[in-house]
Amino acid sequence: MILLTGGAGYIGSHMLLALLQRGDDVVVLDNLSTGSKQVFDHVCRISGSNAEFVQGDIRDTDLLNIVFSRLPIDTVIHMAGLKSVSQSVVEPLRYYDNNVVGSINLLNVMRNFGVKKLLFASSISASKPCSPYAQSKSIVDEAMKDMAASDDTYSFISLRYSNPIGCYDVTLADTSQDNLLPAIMRVINGEQSYLTIFGNDYDTPDGTAMRDYVHILDVVDASLLALDYLDNHHGHHCLPVGSGKSTSVMRILELFAQQTNQCLPYVIKARRTGDTADSHCDISQACQQLGWQPKHSIYDAIASTTNFSITKGL
């Protein structure tokens, strides 16, 4: 059985859908601080399968002990975590408490119950941390590496996701207050009057920050292959997962305008602390070791976000 932490969130719900579609037994643990029970219920409904849901926090050792004692968990997919770069700069201790302390707590309980297989949703920003958020991911990566080095029967993998975008259907769309595509959709839907672009003076072709945007369905595909990879590979593995190229904020805005035939209003504000000019990842390791290739373009992701016209299948 798989324990999926954060399984009611954006990435976690897509992961849950894929796991249920391939017939895995899953229990979801989520404190619903950013996830939604309605999203979890929707995934179970459209997959035609059931998963157990436990509302709780990874920092709650007593709860984790109960869950591990009661269920035959042999694999953990850890996707519970706070993920706002800007928020982490303002509230760093909150991020270290939730992302680091919570993860260490989970690792301790796994060790005590002899659970040796773990996939961790890390971040491409963990390779060169410039914010408390990125640093929190990097610390957990290192803890996993050291834990695996202490016992060669552990099979751990940190997938350093870039910027997942797109969705399977409207119910599973990203609703984060800090991410670009949800903000654009709020403008399109009239929920806010304009998009805020933080910085247009970066050393990039149009001055706006560039990011590696990867379709959420490709992220899920890589994650499923990573789980299979761990069946035959011990130790700690760390692989970047993205599209392998970066796109600017302004270019994303232009693509949305083309898709919706709307001129989207925006204002330029100062750069946010913790943001970088350009971030993209080398996906060659993931392609080689997992036998994975991204299949969906940024255009597919934007289409799925605006009108859900792409094929709905994982």
ABEGO torsion letter per residue (X at the ends): XBBBBGAABAAAAAAAAAAAAAGBBBBBBBAGAABBAAAAAAAAAAAGBBBBBBBEBAABAAAAAAAAAABBBABBBBABEBABAAAAAABAAAAAAAAAAAAAAAAAAAAAAGBABBBBBBBAAAABBABAAAAAAAAAAAAAAAAAAABAABBBBBBBBBBBBEBABAAABBABAABAAAAAAAAAAGABABBBBBEAABBBAAGBBBBBBBBAAAAAAAAAAAAAAAAABBEBBBBBBBAGBBBBAAAAAAAAAAAAGBBBBBBBBBBBBGBBABBBBBAAAAAAAAGBBBABBAAAAAAAAAAGABBBBX
